[in-house]
Amino acid sequence: MPSEVLGFIMDSQPKEYEKLTVQYGEDTKDKLCKRLNEELSRRGVIDVLRDGFKDRGCSFSMVYFEPNSGLNLEHR
C-alpha cells in the first residue's frame, strides 16, 4: 500500500514531492508515509481525501476526479 500511495504522489505531484525531497533527503518516503498515517489517524480518511494534507509547507492532494464536461478532450 505505501508504494501505491507514494507512486500516486510522485506521478501526480512531482514538484511538491521534489520540494519535500530537498528537505528530507533519503528519508522522504518514510517521513511522507509517517505524516500521511498521522493525518489519517487524526482527521480520518474522508477528510484527508477531500482536503489532502501538508508536510513542511508542501501540499499533497489524495484524489483527482475526471472532469464532468466533454468539451475539453485534453483533460479527459
TAPE-V401529 format. One record per residue. N is the residue number from 1. D_FIRST is the distance of its C-alpha to the first C-alpha in Angstrom with 2 decimals. Layout:
n->(N;N)
d_first->(D_FIRST;D_FIRST)
//
This chain:
n->(1;2;3;4;5;6;7;8;9;10;11;12;13;14;15;16;17;18;19;20;21;22;23;24;25;26;27;28;29;30;31;32;33;34;35;36;37;38;39;40;41;42;43;44;45;46;47;48;49;50;51;52;53;54;55;56;57;58;59;60;61;62;63;64;65;66;67;68;69;70;71;72;73;74;75;76)
d_first->(0.00;3.83;5.42;5.24;6.40;8.64;9.86;10.80;12.58;14.28;15.45;16.64;17.97;19.09;22.11;20.44;17.88;20.93;22.88;20.31;20.31;24.08;23.80;21.14;21.69;19.65;17.71;16.30;12.60;12.87;15.15;13.25;10.15;12.95;14.79;12.18;11.80;15.59;16.09;14.06;16.13;19.28;19.31;17.03;14.50;17.39;19.06;16.15;15.58;19.36;20.24;17.32;17.60;19.61;19.54;22.83;24.30;21.49;20.34;17.01;16.74;13.67;15.40;18.25;20.64;22.94;26.50;28.88;31.76;32.47;35.01;32.89;31.50;29.99;27.32;26.35)
//
